[in-house]
Amino acid sequence: MDLGTHALCIKDMAGLLKPYTAEEMVSRIKESCDLPLGLHCHATTGLSTATLMKAIDAGVDMIDTSISS
């Protein structure tokens, strides 16, 4: 069934997603779905850089990054 979805995005608004959890999550989603997958992480806990790197290793298609002003 086509529901009109063009992409999926994992939103880690609290910055709690751990790197190896992200790697497993991205890998499993990519195995079961052909949609582009994005990841948005906040740096609240300092995990975002490592989390994004493991997600990139697992094949995430898009990432959101930012720096403090």
N, CA, C and O atoms as a CHARMM CRD file, in Angstrom:
* protein
*
  276
    1    1 MET  N      0.84600  -1.16400   0.00000 PROA 1      0.00000
    2    1 MET  CA     0.00000   0.00000   0.00000 PROA 1      0.00000
    3    1 MET  C      0.89900   1.23600   0.00000 PROA 1      0.00000
    4    1 MET  O      1.82400   1.32700   0.80700 PROA 1      0.00000
    5    2 ASP  N      0.63700   2.17300  -0.88500 PROA 2      0.00000
    6    2 ASP  CA     1.39600   3.41800  -0.98000 PROA 2      0.00000
    7    2 ASP  C      0.70900   4.49000  -0.14500 PROA 2      0.00000
    8    2 ASP  O     -0.40100   4.91900  -0.45800 PROA 2      0.00000
    9    3 LEU  N      1.38400   4.91800   0.92400 PROA 3      0.00000
   10    3 LEU  CA     0.81800   5.95500   1.77900 PROA 3      0.00000
   11    3 LEU  C      1.41600   7.33200   1.49200 PROA 3      0.00000
   12    3 LEU  O      1.13700   8.29300   2.20900 PROA 3      0.00000
   13    4 GLY  N      2.23900   7.42800   0.44500 PROA 4      0.00000
   14    4 GLY  CA     2.79500   8.70500   0.05400 PROA 4      0.00000
   15    4 GLY  C      4.02400   9.12900   0.83600 PROA 4      0.00000
   16    4 GLY  O      4.40600  10.29800   0.79800 PROA 4      0.00000
   17    5 THR  N      4.64000   8.21100   1.53700 PROA 5      0.00000
   18    5 THR  CA     5.83800   8.53200   2.31200 PROA 5      0.00000
   19    5 THR  C      7.04100   8.60900   1.38400 PROA 5      0.00000
   20    5 THR  O      7.25000   7.72400   0.55400 PROA 5      0.00000
   21    6 HSD  N      7.82900   9.66500   1.52500 PROA 6      0.00000
   22    6 HSD  CA     8.99600   9.85800   0.67000 PROA 6      0.00000
   23    6 HSD  C     10.30700   9.60000   1.39800 PROA 6      0.00000
   24    6 HSD  O     11.32200   9.32200   0.76000 PROA 6      0.00000
   25    7 ALA  N     10.30000   9.68800   2.73800 PROA 7      0.00000
   26    7 ALA  CA    11.51300   9.49400   3.52800 PROA 7      0.00000
   27    7 ALA  C     11.13100   9.26200   4.98300 PROA 7      0.00000
   28    7 ALA  O     10.02300   9.58700   5.40900 PROA 7      0.00000
   29    8 LEU  N     12.05700   8.69900   5.73000 PROA 8      0.00000
   30    8 LEU  CA    11.90000   8.51500   7.17400 PROA 8      0.00000
   31    8 LEU  C     12.99700   9.30200   7.87200 PROA 8      0.00000
   32    8 LEU  O     14.08200   9.48700   7.32200 PROA 8      0.00000
   33    9 CYS  N     12.71300   9.76500   9.08700 PROA 9      0.00000
   34    9 CYS  CA    13.72500  10.47400   9.85400 PROA 9      0.00000
   35    9 CYS  C     13.63600  10.05700  11.32000 PROA 9      0.00000
   36    9 CYS  O     12.56000  10.07300  11.91700 PROA 9      0.00000
   37   10 ILE  N     14.76100   9.69200  11.87900 PROA 10     0.00000
   38   10 ILE  CA    14.86900   9.40600  13.30800 PROA 10     0.00000
   39   10 ILE  C     15.19100  10.73000  13.98000 PROA 10     0.00000
   40   10 ILE  O     16.17200  11.38000  13.61900 PROA 10     0.00000
   41   11 LYS  N     14.38700  11.14000  14.94700 PROA 11     0.00000
   42   11 LYS  CA    14.58000  12.41200  15.65100 PROA 11     0.00000
   43   11 LYS  C     15.02800  12.13200  17.08300 PROA 11     0.00000
   44   11 LYS  O     14.28400  11.55700  17.87700 PROA 11     0.00000
   45   12 ASP  N     16.23800  12.54100  17.39800 PROA 12     0.00000
   46   12 ASP  CA    16.78300  12.39000  18.75000 PROA 12     0.00000
   47   12 ASP  C     16.85000  13.77100  19.39400 PROA 12     0.00000
   48   12 ASP  O     17.92600  14.35200  19.53900 PROA 12     0.00000
   49   13 MET  N     15.70400  14.27700  19.77000 PROA 13     0.00000
   50   13 MET  CA    15.59800  15.65000  20.26000 PROA 13     0.00000
   51   13 MET  C     16.25200  15.85900  21.62900 PROA 13     0.00000
   52   13 MET  O     16.60800  16.98600  21.97000 PROA 13     0.00000
   53   14 ALA  N     16.41400  14.79600  22.41500 PROA 14     0.00000
   54   14 ALA  CA    17.02400  14.92400  23.74200 PROA 14     0.00000
   55   14 ALA  C     18.51100  14.57700  23.73000 PROA 14     0.00000
   56   14 ALA  O     19.19400  14.76200  24.73800 PROA 14     0.00000
   57   15 GLY  N     19.02000  14.08000  22.60800 PROA 15     0.00000
   58   15 GLY  CA    20.42600  13.71100  22.53500 PROA 15     0.00000
   59   15 GLY  C     20.76300  12.45800  23.31000 PROA 15     0.00000
   60   15 GLY  O     21.88800  12.31500  23.78900 PROA 15     0.00000
   61   16 LEU  N     19.80800  11.54000  23.44400 PROA 16     0.00000
   62   16 LEU  CA    19.99500  10.32400  24.24200 PROA 16     0.00000
   63   16 LEU  C     20.33200   9.08300  23.42300 PROA 16     0.00000
   64   16 LEU  O     20.63600   8.03500  23.99200 PROA 16     0.00000
   65   17 LEU  N     20.28200   9.18500  22.10500 PROA 17     0.00000
   66   17 LEU  CA    20.54800   8.02700  21.25800 PROA 17     0.00000
   67   17 LEU  C     22.03900   7.69200  21.29400 PROA 17     0.00000
   68   17 LEU  O     22.88300   8.52600  20.96600 PROA 17     0.00000
   69   18 LYS  N     22.34600   6.47100  21.69300 PROA 18     0.00000
   70   18 LYS  CA    23.74200   6.04300  21.80900 PROA 18     0.00000
   71   18 LYS  C     24.25700   5.52800  20.46900 PROA 18     0.00000
   72   18 LYS  O     23.47700   5.03300  19.65600 PROA 18     0.00000
   73   19 PRO  N     25.57400   5.64000  20.23200 PROA 19     0.00000
   74   19 PRO  CA    26.13500   5.29800  18.91900 PROA 19     0.00000
   75   19 PRO  C     25.81800   3.88700  18.42800 PROA 19     0.00000
   76   19 PRO  O     25.38300   3.73100  17.28700 PROA 19     0.00000
   77   20 TYR  N     26.01900   2.86600  19.24100 PROA 20     0.00000
   78   20 TYR  CA    25.79700   1.50400  18.75600 PROA 20     0.00000
   79   20 TYR  C     24.31200   1.17300  18.62400 PROA 20     0.00000
   80   20 TYR  O     23.93300   0.31800  17.82400 PROA 20     0.00000
   81   21 THR  N     23.47500   1.84500  19.40400 PROA 21     0.00000
   82   21 THR  CA    22.03000   1.69500  19.23900 PROA 21     0.00000
   83   21 THR  C     21.60300   2.30800  17.90700 PROA 21     0.00000
   84   21 THR  O     20.78600   1.73500  17.18700 PROA 21     0.00000
   85   22 ALA  N     22.15700   3.46800  17.58700 PROA 22     0.00000
   86   22 ALA  CA    21.85400   4.11000  16.30000 PROA 22     0.00000
   87   22 ALA  C     22.30700   3.23100  15.14000 PROA 22     0.00000
   88   22 ALA  O     21.59300   3.07800  14.14900 PROA 22     0.00000
   89   23 GLU  N     23.49800   2.65500  15.27400 PROA 23     0.00000
   90   23 GLU  CA    24.01100   1.78500  14.20900 PROA 23     0.00000
   91   23 GLU  C     23.07600   0.60600  13.97000 PROA 23     0.00000
   92   23 GLU  O     22.77200   0.27900  12.82200 PROA 23     0.00000
   93   24 GLU  N     22.62300  -0.02900  15.03300 PROA 24     0.00000
   94   24 GLU  CA    21.71100  -1.16700  14.88500 PROA 24     0.00000
   95   24 GLU  C     20.36400  -0.72600  14.32000 PROA 24     0.00000
   96   24 GLU  O     19.81300  -1.38800  13.44100 PROA 24     0.00000
   97   25 MET  N     19.83700   0.37900  14.81600 PROA 25     0.00000
   98   25 MET  CA    18.54300   0.87200  14.34600 PROA 25     0.00000
   99   25 MET  C     18.59200   1.20900  12.85600 PROA 25     0.00000
  100   25 MET  O     17.71100   0.80800  12.09600 PROA 25     0.00000
  101   26 VAL  N     19.61100   1.93800  12.44900 PROA 26     0.00000
  102   26 VAL  CA    19.74100   2.31600  11.03700 PROA 26     0.00000
  103   26 VAL  C     19.90100   1.06800  10.16600 PROA 26     0.00000
  104   26 VAL  O     19.26200   0.95800   9.12000 PROA 26     0.00000
  105   27 SER  N     20.73900   0.14100  10.58700 PROA 27     0.00000
  106   27 SER  CA    20.94000  -1.09200   9.81700 PROA 27     0.00000
  107   27 SER  C     19.64900  -1.84800   9.62000 PROA 27     0.00000
  108   27 SER  O     19.35700  -2.30200   8.51300 PROA 27     0.00000
  109   28 ARG  N     18.87400  -1.98900  10.67500 PROA 28     0.00000
  110   28 ARG  CA    17.60700  -2.74500  10.57900 PROA 28     0.00000
  111   28 ARG  C     16.57800  -2.02800   9.71700 PROA 28     0.00000
  112   28 ARG  O     15.86900  -2.66300   8.93600 PROA 28     0.00000
  113   29 ILE  N     16.49200  -0.71800   9.85500 PROA 29     0.00000
  114   29 ILE  CA    15.54400   0.02600   9.02000 PROA 29     0.00000
  115   29 ILE  C     15.95100  -0.06800   7.55800 PROA 29     0.00000
  116   29 ILE  O     15.09900  -0.29100   6.69800 PROA 29     0.00000
  117   30 LYS  N     17.24400   0.09800   7.25500 PROA 30     0.00000
  118   30 LYS  CA    17.72200   0.03200   5.87400 PROA 30     0.00000
  119   30 LYS  C     17.50000  -1.35700   5.26300 PROA 30     0.00000
  120   30 LYS  O     17.25600  -1.46500   4.06100 PROA 30     0.00000
  121   31 GLU  N     17.58300  -2.41600   6.06900 PROA 31     0.00000
  122   31 GLU  CA    17.33400  -3.77700   5.57700 PROA 31     0.00000
  123   31 GLU  C     15.87000  -3.98600   5.20800 PROA 31     0.00000
  124   31 GLU  O     15.56500  -4.76600   4.30600 PROA 31     0.00000
  125   32 SER  N     14.96800  -3.30400   5.88900 PROA 32     0.00000
  126   32 SER  CA    13.54800  -3.58100   5.71800 PROA 32     0.00000
  127   32 SER  C     12.79200  -2.51300   4.92600 PROA 32     0.00000
  128   32 SER  O     11.59000  -2.65300   4.69900 PROA 32     0.00000
  129   33 CYS  N     13.48100  -1.44900   4.50300 PROA 33     0.00000
  130   33 CYS  CA    12.78200  -0.33600   3.87700 PROA 33     0.00000
  131   33 CYS  C     13.67900   0.30800   2.81600 PROA 33     0.00000
  132   33 CYS  O     14.88600   0.44300   3.01900 PROA 33     0.00000
  133   34 ASP  N     13.09900   0.69800   1.70500 PROA 34     0.00000
  134   34 ASP  CA    13.86100   1.33000   0.62800 PROA 34     0.00000
  135   34 ASP  C     13.81300   2.85400   0.66100 PROA 34     0.00000
  136   34 ASP  O     14.42300   3.50400  -0.18800 PROA 34     0.00000
  137   35 LEU  N     13.10500   3.43200   1.61800 PROA 35     0.00000
  138   35 LEU  CA    13.00900   4.88400   1.69900 PROA 35     0.00000
  139   35 LEU  C     14.31300   5.49400   2.19900 PROA 35     0.00000
  140   35 LEU  O     15.02600   4.86800   2.98200 PROA 35     0.00000
  141   36 PRO  N     14.63400   6.71100   1.75600 PROA 36     0.00000
  142   36 PRO  CA    15.79300   7.40600   2.32100 PROA 36     0.00000
  143   36 PRO  C     15.58700   7.61400   3.82400 PROA 36     0.00000
  144   36 PRO  O     14.47900   7.90400   4.27600 PROA 36     0.00000
  145   37 LEU  N     16.65900   7.46400   4.57800 PROA 37     0.00000
  146   37 LEU  CA    16.58200   7.55100   6.03600 PROA 37     0.00000
  147   37 LEU  C     17.47500   8.67500   6.53300 PROA 37     0.00000
  148   37 LEU  O     18.65200   8.75000   6.17900 PROA 37     0.00000
  149   38 GLY  N     16.90800   9.54400   7.35400 PROA 38     0.00000
  150   38 GLY  CA    17.65600  10.64800   7.93700 PROA 38     0.00000
  151   38 GLY  C     17.78300  10.49200   9.44100 PROA 38     0.00000
  152   38 GLY  O     17.02400   9.74900  10.06400 PROA 38     0.00000
  153   39 LEU  N     18.74100  11.19400  10.01900 PROA 39     0.00000
  154   39 LEU  CA    18.94300  11.18700  11.46900 PROA 39     0.00000
  155   39 LEU  C     19.19400  12.60900  11.92700 PROA 39     0.00000
  156   39 LEU  O     20.04800  13.31300  11.38700 PROA 39     0.00000
  157   40 HSD  N     18.43400  13.02000  12.93200 PROA 40     0.00000
  158   40 HSD  CA    18.56400  14.34800  13.52900 PROA 40     0.00000
  159   40 HSD  C     18.91700  14.15700  14.99300 PROA 40     0.00000
  160   40 HSD  O     18.14700  13.55100  15.73800 PROA 40     0.00000
  161   41 CYS  N     20.06500  14.66300  15.41800 PROA 41     0.00000
  162   41 CYS  CA    20.52400  14.51200  16.81100 PROA 41     0.00000
  163   41 CYS  C     20.81100  15.86900  17.42700 PROA 41     0.00000
  164   41 CYS  O     21.37800  16.75100  16.78100 PROA 41     0.00000
  165   42 HSD  N     20.41700  16.02500  18.67100 PROA 42     0.00000
  166   42 HSD  CA    20.83000  17.19100  19.44400 PROA 42     0.00000
  167   42 HSD  C     22.06300  16.80400  20.25400 PROA 42     0.00000
  168   42 HSD  O     22.24900  15.63100  20.57900 PROA 42     0.00000
  169   43 ALA  N     22.89600  17.77200  20.57800 PROA 43     0.00000
  170   43 ALA  CA    24.16300  17.51700  21.26800 PROA 43     0.00000
  171   43 ALA  C     24.05600  17.69500  22.78900 PROA 43     0.00000
  172   43 ALA  O     25.06400  17.94000  23.45200 PROA 43     0.00000
  173   44 THR  N     22.86500  17.57600  23.33400 PROA 44     0.00000
  174   44 THR  CA    22.62900  17.81200  24.75700 PROA 44     0.00000
  175   44 THR  C     23.55300  17.00900  25.65200 PROA 44     0.00000
  176   44 THR  O     24.06700  17.53700  26.63800 PROA 44     0.00000
  177   45 THR  N     23.77300  15.75100  25.32800 PROA 45     0.00000
  178   45 THR  CA    24.57100  14.86000  26.17200 PROA 45     0.00000
  179   45 THR  C     25.99800  14.67100  25.67000 PROA 45     0.00000
  180   45 THR  O     26.79800  14.00400  26.32600 PROA 45     0.00000
  181   46 GLY  N     26.32500  15.24700  24.52300 PROA 46     0.00000
  182   46 GLY  CA    27.66000  15.08800  23.96200 PROA 46     0.00000
  183   46 GLY  C     27.83200  13.83700  23.12000 PROA 46     0.00000
  184   46 GLY  O     28.94400  13.53500  22.68500 PROA 46     0.00000
  185   47 LEU  N     26.74400  13.09900  22.88000 PROA 47     0.00000
  186   47 LEU  CA    26.80500  11.84800  22.11600 PROA 47     0.00000
  187   47 LEU  C     26.61300  12.03500  20.61300 PROA 47     0.00000
  188   47 LEU  O     26.85700  11.10500  19.84400 PROA 47     0.00000
  189   48 SER  N     26.18400  13.20700  20.18600 PROA 48     0.00000
  190   48 SER  CA    25.70500  13.34900  18.80700 PROA 48     0.00000
  191   48 SER  C     26.76400  13.03700  17.75100 PROA 48     0.00000
  192   48 SER  O     26.45100  12.38400  16.75600 PROA 48     0.00000
  193   49 THR  N     27.98900  13.47600  17.93500 PROA 49     0.00000
  194   49 THR  CA    29.01200  13.23300  16.90800 PROA 49     0.00000
  195   49 THR  C     29.26800  11.74000  16.73300 PROA 49     0.00000
  196   49 THR  O     29.28600  11.24100  15.60800 PROA 49     0.00000
  197   50 ALA  N     29.46200  11.03200  17.82800 PROA 50     0.00000
  198   50 ALA  CA    29.69500   9.58600  17.74900 PROA 50     0.00000
  199   50 ALA  C     28.46300   8.86100  17.21200 PROA 50     0.00000
  200   50 ALA  O     28.59100   7.91200  16.43900 PROA 50     0.00000
  201   51 THR  N     27.28300   9.29700  17.61200 PROA 51     0.00000
  202   51 THR  CA    26.04400   8.67700  17.13700 PROA 51     0.00000
  203   51 THR  C     25.89400   8.86400  15.62900 PROA 51     0.00000
  204   51 THR  O     25.55400   7.92000  14.91700 PROA 51     0.00000
  205   52 LEU  N     26.14300  10.06500  15.14700 PROA 52     0.00000
  206   52 LEU  CA    26.05500  10.31900  13.70700 PROA 52     0.00000
  207   52 LEU  C     27.08100   9.49200  12.93500 PROA 52     0.00000
  208   52 LEU  O     26.77200   8.97100  11.86400 PROA 52     0.00000
  209   53 MET  N     28.29000   9.36700  13.46200 PROA 53     0.00000
  210   53 MET  CA    29.32900   8.58100  12.77400 PROA 53     0.00000
  211   53 MET  C     28.93600   7.10800  12.65700 PROA 53     0.00000
  212   53 MET  O     29.13600   6.50100  11.60500 PROA 53     0.00000
  213   54 LYS  N     28.38000   6.52600  13.72200 PROA 54     0.00000
  214   54 LYS  CA    27.96000   5.12000  13.65300 PROA 54     0.00000
  215   54 LYS  C     26.76700   4.96500  12.70800 PROA 54     0.00000
  216   54 LYS  O     26.65100   3.95300  12.01800 PROA 54     0.00000
  217   55 ALA  N     25.88800   5.95400  12.67500 PROA 55     0.00000
  218   55 ALA  CA    24.75400   5.90300  11.74000 PROA 55     0.00000
  219   55 ALA  C     25.24800   5.99800  10.29800 PROA 55     0.00000
  220   55 ALA  O     24.71800   5.32400   9.41500 PROA 55     0.00000
  221   56 ILE  N     26.25800   6.83000  10.05700 PROA 56     0.00000
  222   56 ILE  CA    26.85300   6.92200   8.72000 PROA 56     0.00000
  223   56 ILE  C     27.47300   5.58400   8.33400 PROA 56     0.00000
  224   56 ILE  O     27.30600   5.12600   7.20400 PROA 56     0.00000
  225   57 ASP  N     28.18500   4.95700   9.26000 PROA 57     0.00000
  226   57 ASP  CA    28.76800   3.63600   8.99800 PROA 57     0.00000
  227   57 ASP  C     27.69000   2.61800   8.63200 PROA 57     0.00000
  228   57 ASP  O     27.93700   1.70900   7.84000 PROA 57     0.00000
  229   58 ALA  N     26.49200   2.76700   9.20800 PROA 58     0.00000
  230   58 ALA  CA    25.40200   1.82800   8.97100 PROA 58     0.00000
  231   58 ALA  C     24.60300   2.15900   7.71100 PROA 58     0.00000
  232   58 ALA  O     23.72700   1.38700   7.32100 PROA 58     0.00000
  233   59 GLY  N     24.89200   3.29900   7.06400 PROA 59     0.00000
  234   59 GLY  CA    24.23400   3.60200   5.79900 PROA 59     0.00000
  235   59 GLY  C     23.13300   4.63900   5.83100 PROA 59     0.00000
  236   59 GLY  O     22.34400   4.71800   4.88900 PROA 59     0.00000
  237   60 VAL  N     23.05300   5.44500   6.89300 PROA 60     0.00000
  238   60 VAL  CA    22.03000   6.49200   6.91800 PROA 60     0.00000
  239   60 VAL  C     22.24300   7.41400   5.71300 PROA 60     0.00000
  240   60 VAL  O     23.37900   7.66500   5.31200 PROA 60     0.00000
  241   61 ASP  N     21.15400   7.91100   5.14600 PROA 61     0.00000
  242   61 ASP  CA    21.22600   8.70000   3.92100 PROA 61     0.00000
  243   61 ASP  C     21.41300  10.19600   4.16300 PROA 61     0.00000
  244   61 ASP  O     22.04000  10.88200   3.35600 PROA 61     0.00000
  245   62 MET  N     20.88100  10.69500   5.25200 PROA 62     0.00000
  246   62 MET  CA    20.93200  12.13800   5.53600 PROA 62     0.00000
  247   62 MET  C     21.18300  12.33800   7.02400 PROA 62     0.00000
  248   62 MET  O     20.71200  11.55500   7.84800 PROA 62     0.00000
  249   63 ILE  N     21.92800  13.39300   7.36800 PROA 63     0.00000
  250   63 ILE  CA    22.07700  13.76800   8.77100 PROA 63     0.00000
  251   63 ILE  C     21.86600  15.26200   8.90500 PROA 63     0.00000
  252   63 ILE  O     22.13300  16.02300   7.97600 PROA 63     0.00000
  253   64 ASP  N     21.38500  15.67900  10.06800 PROA 64     0.00000
  254   64 ASP  CA    21.29800  17.09400  10.40800 PROA 64     0.00000
  255   64 ASP  C     22.41200  17.39300  11.38800 PROA 64     0.00000
  256   64 ASP  O     22.60800  16.65700  12.35500 PROA 64     0.00000
  257   65 THR  N     23.14000  18.46400  11.14700 PROA 65     0.00000
  258   65 THR  CA    24.19800  18.87100  12.05500 PROA 65     0.00000
  259   65 THR  C     24.00600  20.33100  12.42900 PROA 65     0.00000
  260   65 THR  O     23.31800  21.07800  11.73300 PROA 65     0.00000
  261   66 SER  N     24.61900  20.72600  13.52700 PROA 66     0.00000
  262   66 SER  CA    24.55600  22.12500  13.93700 PROA 66     0.00000
  263   66 SER  C     25.70900  22.40800  14.88600 PROA 66     0.00000
  264   66 SER  O     26.35000  21.49200  15.40000 PROA 66     0.00000
  265   67 ILE  N     25.96300  23.69100  15.10800 PROA 67     0.00000
  266   67 ILE  CA    26.94900  24.10300  16.08500 PROA 67     0.00000
  267   67 ILE  C     26.29600  25.16600  16.96600 PROA 67     0.00000
  268   67 ILE  O     25.31200  25.79100  16.56900 PROA 67     0.00000
  269   68 SER  N     26.83500  25.36300  18.13700 PROA 68     0.00000
  270   68 SER  CA    26.29700  26.42200  18.98900 PROA 68     0.00000
  271   68 SER  C     26.71900  27.77800  18.43100 PROA 68     0.00000
  272   68 SER  O     27.77400  27.90200  17.80900 PROA 68     0.00000
  273   69 SER  N     25.90400  28.76900  18.65500 PROA 69     0.00000
  274   69 SER  CA    26.21000  30.09600  18.12700 PROA 69     0.00000
  275   69 SER  C     27.22600  30.81700  18.98800 PROA 69     0.00000
  276   69 SER  O     27.59800  31.95100  18.68500 PROA 69     0.00000
